[in-house]
Amino acid sequence: MTPLKTTALALALLASPIVSGPVSAQMTAHNPIDQTRPDAPALAAFGDQVIGVRTLTFTHADQIDILNVTDADTPTYDRPLTVEVWYPAADGTEAGTTYETVIRDGRTPTTLSGRAARDAAAAEGTFPLVIISHGYPGNRFLLSHMAENLASKGYVVASIDHTDSTYSDQAAFGSTLLNRPRDQQFVLDRMAGLGDIAPDLAAIIDADNTGVIGYSMGGYGALIFGGAGVTQAAVDLSWGTPKGLLAANLAGSDSHEALLDDRVKAIIAIGPWGRQHGFWDESGLAGLRAPTMIMAGSVDDVSIYPAMRQIFEQASGITRHLLTFENANHNAAAPMPAPVESWQAVEGLDFIPFDHYADPVWDTLRMNNIAQHFATGFMDLHLKGDTDKAAFFDLVPNAADGVVALNEDGTEKPEHSYWRGFAPRTAMGLRFETLQPE
């Protein structure tokens, strides 16, 4: 994810009392990731499960060391990956935790507050798996609001710190281009085989029903992992992966085919990067195999909204949806609310880090709640087989065209067509489109 350069809004924030001096103690007391606005849609609220959270570390052996590739040598290394895992916790677990991390500059510490319990015992039962993949740069907490929310509804959620792509270790872009789908595949395999390091978690994970949620470069990786192999033109880019190593993800190649996994039953790509630079064409996108939802801002100037519409239109082999936030930019839906430490200028960045998280038009929490609503319905439908959730996707495409027609007792009249799950007036600024396999 590439933030916008300093804007008029950012300059105004820099001049304001809030950001011109030390951040107040009152503001730093909480950076909550678990809030739900009173006007949030029906499926946005947290579920009934108490949430546990653990940090796991994995090592993906014998991977190409992109940072040290030369014309003469293609070295390999053991690639480390840190994964935050949220899961339904045992009854009686006391809720509430904090997460110690850093903001966009990779140095400034921040504390996030949530409702998971650190290292709690796991609940009984089995639960589908959801893998979360952040932007470039990002980290495993960028979509922590989504992770906690889904875990509370009966999912095990694994959010990856992608090596060479986090705030603290951002390195050559070629590493991200090659490794994103491979990291996602590897984490799925490790989560499916946790018996050696976390047998209680292994016992509750239903990895045969897995969803992938990716933001920006995470969305790029999810689409490749889901079957959309890249083009030869992308492999040949001078600024991409050295020595044509991206051919490992080339559409139609044996190496790309080996990457695909029938356990992946649903994909949500938020602001997916790549189509604007020709990383896919119609043929490659037709290879996408899992039902897919794209969430995007209509004025996204990083992944480019018309390019994301092309992904939606050209993934012709699957049912796919496009949720559009009118007048939102690249930060639509995915990033958590900006930590207060990000509201002021920091050394080493030519933009206020607030810009990395926030949108100038939309309230971030509002977008998070909308994304939680649709992600819940989508994952419940495709990972849990809850067919009742299909009704939440049978919508008038333009929310502004929906008709509110309710009886005095709140039941719907025949002519009612307002978006299911949204109270009157609360779906404005949204569009939802669906295309079926061709």
C-alpha positions in Angstrom: 0.0 0.0 0.0 1.4 3.3 -1.0 0.1 6.3 1.0 -0.9 9.6 -0.6 1.6 12.5 -0.4 0.9 15.2 2.1 -2.5 16.8 1.5 -4.3 19.9 2.5 -6.0 17.9 5.2 -2.6 16.7 6.5 -1.3 20.2 6.5 -4.3 21.4 8.5 -3.8 18.6 11.0 -0.1 19.5 11.3 -1.1 23.1 12.2 -3.8 22.1 14.7 -3.3 22.0 18.5 -3.9 18.2 18.5 -0.8 17.4 16.4 1.5 20.4 16.8 2.7 19.4 20.3 2.9 16.2 22.4 0.0 13.9 22.0 -2.2 14.2 25.1 -2.5 11.4 27.7 -6.2 11.3 27.1 -5.7 10.5 23.4 -3.1 7.9 23.9 -5.1 5.9 26.5 -6.8 3.9 23.8 -6.5 3.1 20.1 -9.6 0.8 20.0 -9.9 -1.7 17.2 -13.1 -3.2 18.4 -15.8 -0.5 18.1 -19.1 -0.8 16.3 -21.0 2.4 15.4 -24.7 2.4 16.3 -25.5 2.9 12.6 -23.5 -0.1 11.5 -25.1 -2.7 9.3 -26.6 -5.9 10.8 -23.7 -8.3 10.5 -21.0 -5.8 11.7 -21.5 -6.4 15.4 -19.2 -8.7 17.3 -20.4 -12.3 17.8 -20.9 -14.3 20.9 -17.6 -16.1 21.1 -14.9 -14.8 23.5 -11.7 -14.3 21.6 -8.2 -15.6 22.2 -5.0 -14.5 20.5 -1.5 -15.9 20.1 1.6 -15.0 18.2 3.2 -17.8 16.3 6.5 -17.9 14.3 7.0 -20.0 11.2 10.0 -20.7 9.0 9.5 -21.3 5.3 12.6 -23.2 4.3 14.7 -22.9 1.1 13.0 -19.8 -0.4 14.5 -17.6 -3.0 16.4 -14.7 -1.3 15.2 -11.9 -3.6 17.2 -9.3 -1.7 20.5 -11.0 -2.6 19.9 -12.2 -6.1 22.6 -11.3 -8.6 23.1 -12.0 -12.2 25.4 -14.9 -11.2 23.6 -16.3 -8.2 20.0 -17.0 -7.0 20.5 -17.8 -3.3 17.9 -19.3 -1.0 17.2 -18.8 2.7 14.8 -19.8 5.4 12.1 -17.2 5.3 10.7 -16.2 8.7 7.0 -15.3 9.1 5.3 -14.0 12.3 1.6 -14.7 12.4 -1.0 -13.3 14.8 -3.8 -15.9 15.4 -7.2 -15.0 16.7 -9.6 -17.8 17.6 -12.7 -18.7 19.7 -11.6 -19.0 23.3 -12.9 -21.3 26.0 -16.0 -20.3 28.0 -15.1 -18.2 31.0 -12.1 -16.5 29.4 -11.8 -12.9 30.5 -11.9 -10.6 27.5 -9.6 -7.7 26.8 -6.0 -7.2 25.6 -3.6 -4.7 24.1 -1.3 -5.1 21.1 2.1 -3.4 21.1 3.2 -2.5 17.6 4.5 0.5 15.6 2.9 2.9 13.2 3.7 3.5 9.5 7.2 4.9 10.1 8.3 1.5 11.5 9.7 3.1 14.7 7.1 5.0 16.6 5.4 2.7 19.1 1.7 2.5 19.6 -0.6 0.4 21.8 -3.9 -0.9 20.3 -6.8 -2.0 22.5 -9.0 -4.9 21.7 -11.1 -7.6 23.3 -9.1 -10.8 22.7 -7.4 -12.6 25.6 -3.7 -13.3 25.2 -2.8 -17.0 25.1 -6.3 -18.1 26.2 -7.4 -21.7 26.0 -9.2 -22.6 22.8 -13.0 -23.3 22.7 -14.4 -26.6 21.9 -15.6 -27.4 18.3 -14.1 -26.7 14.9 -14.0 -23.4 13.0 -13.1 -22.4 9.4 -9.8 -20.7 8.8 -9.4 -17.1 7.5 -6.0 -15.8 6.4 -5.3 -12.1 6.4 -2.6 -10.4 4.3 -1.7 -6.7 4.7 -0.5 -4.1 2.2 3.0 -2.9 1.2 4.0 -1.8 3.8 1.8 -2.9 6.6 1.8 -5.4 9.4 -0.3 -8.1 10.9 -2.3 -5.6 13.0 -3.4 -3.4 10.1 -6.7 -5.4 9.7 -6.8 -6.5 13.4 -10.3 -5.1 13.6 -11.5 -7.6 11.0 -9.6 -10.4 12.7 -11.1 -9.9 16.1 -14.6 -9.5 14.6 -14.5 -12.7 12.6 -13.0 -14.7 15.5 -15.9 -13.6 17.7 -18.2 -15.3 15.1 -16.6 -18.6 15.0 -13.5 -18.4 12.8 -9.8 -18.9 13.4 -8.0 -16.0 11.8 -4.3 -15.9 10.9 -2.8 -12.5 10.0 0.7 -12.6 8.5 3.6 -10.3 8.9 5.1 -10.6 5.4 8.9 -10.4 5.6 10.4 -7.6 3.5 7.0 -5.9 3.5 6.3 -4.7 7.0 6.7 -1.2 8.4 9.9 -2.2 10.1 11.6 -4.2 7.4 10.2 -2.8 4.1 12.6 -3.9 1.3 12.8 -4.6 -2.4 9.3 -4.7 -4.0 10.3 -7.8 -5.9 10.2 -9.9 -2.7 6.5 -8.9 -2.2 5.7 -9.6 -5.9 7.0 -13.2 -5.7 6.3 -14.1 -2.1 2.7 -12.9 -1.3 0.8 -15.9 -2.6 3.5 -18.2 -1.4 3.4 -16.9 2.1 -0.4 -17.3 2.1 -0.1 -20.9 0.9 2.6 -21.7 3.4 0.6 -20.2 6.3 -2.4 -22.2 5.3 -0.3 -25.4 5.3 1.2 -24.6 8.7 -2.2 -23.7 10.2 -3.5 -27.0 9.0 -0.7 -28.8 10.7 -0.2 -27.0 14.0 -0.2 -30.2 16.1 3.6 -29.9 16.7 3.5 -26.5 18.3 -0.1 -25.7 19.3 -2.2 -28.9 19.5 -5.2 -27.2 21.1 -5.4 -24.8 18.2 -4.9 -27.6 15.7 -7.9 -29.4 17.1 -10.3 -26.5 16.4 -9.1 -25.5 12.8 -11.1 -26.6 9.8 -8.6 -25.7 7.2 -10.6 -27.5 4.5 -12.8 -24.4 4.5 -10.4 -21.5 4.3 -11.0 -17.9 3.2 -8.3 -15.3 2.3 -8.7 -11.6 2.9 -6.0 -9.4 1.3 -5.5 -5.7 1.2 -3.6 -4.0 -1.7 -0.6 -6.2 -2.2 -2.3 -8.7 0.0 -5.2 -8.7 -2.5 -2.7 -9.1 -5.3 -1.4 -12.2 -3.6 -4.9 -13.6 -2.8 -5.9 -13.4 -6.5 -2.8 -15.3 -7.6 -3.3 -17.8 -4.8 -6.9 -18.2 -5.9 -6.0 -19.0 -9.5 -5.3 -15.7 -11.4 -1.8 -16.3 -12.7 0.2 -13.3 -13.8 1.2 -12.3 -17.4 4.5 -12.7 -19.2 4.6 -8.9 -19.4 4.6 -8.7 -15.6 7.4 -11.3 -15.4 9.5 -9.2 -17.8 9.1 -5.8 -16.0 12.5 -4.2 -15.4 11.3 -2.9 -12.0 9.7 -6.2 -10.9 11.2 -9.4 -9.7 14.9 -9.9 -10.8 15.9 -12.4 -13.4 12.2 -13.1 -14.4 11.7 -15.1 -11.1 8.0 -14.0 -11.1 7.6 -16.7 -13.7 6.8 -18.9 -10.7 3.4 -17.2 -10.6 2.9 -17.2 -14.4 -0.6 -18.2 -15.6 -0.6 -21.7 -17.1 2.7 -22.7 -15.6 3.2 -25.8 -13.5 4.6 -23.8 -10.7 1.5 -21.6 -10.5 -0.8 -24.6 -10.7 1.1 -26.2 -7.8 0.4 -23.1 -5.7 -3.4 -23.4 -6.0 -5.4 -25.0 -3.2 -8.9 -26.5 -3.2 -9.2 -25.7 0.5 -9.6 -22.0 -0.4 -13.3 -21.5 -0.7 -13.6 -17.6 -0.7 -11.5 -14.6 -1.4 -12.0 -10.9 -0.4 -9.6 -8.6 -2.2 -9.7 -5.0 -0.8 -8.1 -2.5 -3.1 -6.2 -5.2 -5.0 -3.1 -3.9 -6.7 -1.8 -5.1 -10.1 -4.2 -4.9 -12.9 -3.2 -1.2 -13.6 0.3 -2.4 -14.4 -0.8 -5.4 -16.6 -0.1 -8.1 -14.0 -3.2 -9.8 -15.2 -5.0 -10.0 -18.5 -8.4 -11.5 -19.3 -7.0 -15.0 -19.7 -5.2 -14.9 -16.3 -8.2 -13.5 -14.4 -10.4 -16.2 -16.0 -8.4 -18.7 -14.0 -9.7 -17.4 -10.6 -11.4 -20.4 -9.0 -12.9 -19.2 -5.7 -15.9 -16.9 -5.2 -14.4 -13.4 -4.9 -15.5 -10.1 -3.4 -13.6 -6.9 -4.3 -13.9 -3.9 -2.0 -12.7 -0.6 -3.5 -12.8 3.1 -3.4 -14.2 4.8 -6.5 -11.3 7.3 -6.6 -8.5 4.9 -5.7 -5.4 6.4 -7.3 -3.0 3.6 -6.1 -4.6 0.4 -7.4 -6.7 2.5 -9.8 -10.5 2.0 -9.6 -11.1 1.3 -13.3 -8.4 -1.4 -13.2 -10.1 -3.0 -10.2 -13.3 -3.0 -12.1 -11.5 -4.9 -14.8 -10.6 -7.6 -12.3 -14.3 -7.8 -11.4 -15.5 -7.9 -15.0 -12.8 -10.3 -16.3 -12.8 -13.0 -13.6 -15.3 -14.8 -15.7 -15.1 -18.3 -14.2 -16.6 -17.5 -10.8 -19.3 -15.6 -9.0 -17.9 -12.3 -8.0 -19.0 -9.1 -6.3 -17.8 -5.5 -6.3 -18.5 -3.3 -3.3 -17.7 0.3 -4.1 -17.3 3.2 -1.6 -18.1 6.3 -3.6 -15.4 8.9 -3.4 -13.1 6.9 -1.2 -9.4 6.4 -2.1 -7.0 3.5 -1.5 -7.6 3.3 2.2 -11.2 2.2 1.8 -12.4 -0.5 4.2 -9.2 -2.2 5.2 -7.0 -0.2 7.6 -7.9 0.1 11.2 -8.6 3.6 12.6 -5.4 5.7 12.6 -3.6 5.3 15.9 -3.3 8.7 17.6 0.5 8.6 17.4 0.1 8.8 13.6 -1.7 12.1 13.7 1.5 14.2 13.8 4.5 14.4 11.6 7.4 12.0 12.2 10.9 12.1 11.1 11.7 10.1 7.9 8.3 10.4 6.2 7.3 13.2 3.8 3.6 12.7 4.7 1.8 12.5 8.0 1.4 8.8 8.8 -2.3 9.5 9.5 -2.7 9.5 5.6 -1.6 5.8 5.6 -4.7 4.8 7.5 -7.4 7.4 6.9 -9.6 8.6 4.0 -10.4 12.3 3.5 -14.1 11.6 2.8 -15.2 8.5 4.7 -15.0 7.7 8.4 -12.6 4.7 8.9 -14.7 3.1 11.6 -17.8 3.3 9.3 -15.9 1.6 6.5 -14.5 -1.0 8.8 -18.1 -1.8 10.1 -19.4 -2.1 6.5 -16.5 -4.4 5.6 -17.1 -6.5 8.7 -20.8 -6.9 7.7 -20.0 -8.0 4.1 -17.1 -10.2 5.2 -19.2 -12.0 7.8 -22.0 -12.7 5.3 -19.5 -13.8 2.6 -17.5 -16.1 4.8 -20.6 -17.6 6.5 -22.1 -18.3 3.1 -19.0 -19.9 1.5 -17.1 -21.4 4.5 -20.0 -22.4 6.8 -22.6 -23.1 4.1 -25.1 -20.6 5.7 -27.3 -20.1 2.7 -29.5 -17.6 4.6 -26.6 -15.2 4.2 -27.1 -15.1 0.4 -29.9 -12.6 0.9 -27.4 -10.0 2.0 -25.9 -10.0 -1.5 -29.2 -9.7 -3.4 -29.1 -5.9 -3.5 -30.2 -3.0 -5.7 -26.8 -2.1 -7.2 -26.9 1.6 -6.3 -27.9 1.9 -2.7 -29.3 5.4 -3.4 -32.0 3.7 -5.6 -33.2 1.5 -2.7 -36.8 2.1 -1.6 -37.6 2.2 2.1 -41.2 0.9 2.6 -41.9 -0.4 6.1 -45.0 -1.1 8.1 -45.5 0.5 11.5 -44.2 -2.7 13.1 -41.0 -2.5 11.1 -41.8 -5.3 8.7 -41.1 -4.8 5.0 -43.7 -4.0 2.5 -43.5 -5.7 -0.9 -42.0 -2.6 -2.5 -39.2 -2.3 0.1 -35.8 -2.6 -1.7 -33.4 -0.9 0.6 -30.2 -2.9 1.3 -30.8 -5.8 3.6 -29.1 -5.3 6.9 -28.9 -1.5 6.5 -31.2 0.9 8.4 -32.8 3.6 6.3 -30.3 6.2 5.0 -27.2 4.2 6.2 -26.2 2.7 2.8 -25.8 6.0 1.0 -22.5 6.3 -0.9 -22.3 2.5 -1.6 -22.7 0.4 -4.7 -22.8 -3.4 -4.8 -22.6 -5.3 -8.1 -22.6 -9.0 -8.9 -21.6 -11.0 -11.9 -22.1 -14.7 -12.5 -19.8 -17.2 -14.2 -19.9 -16.9 -18.0 
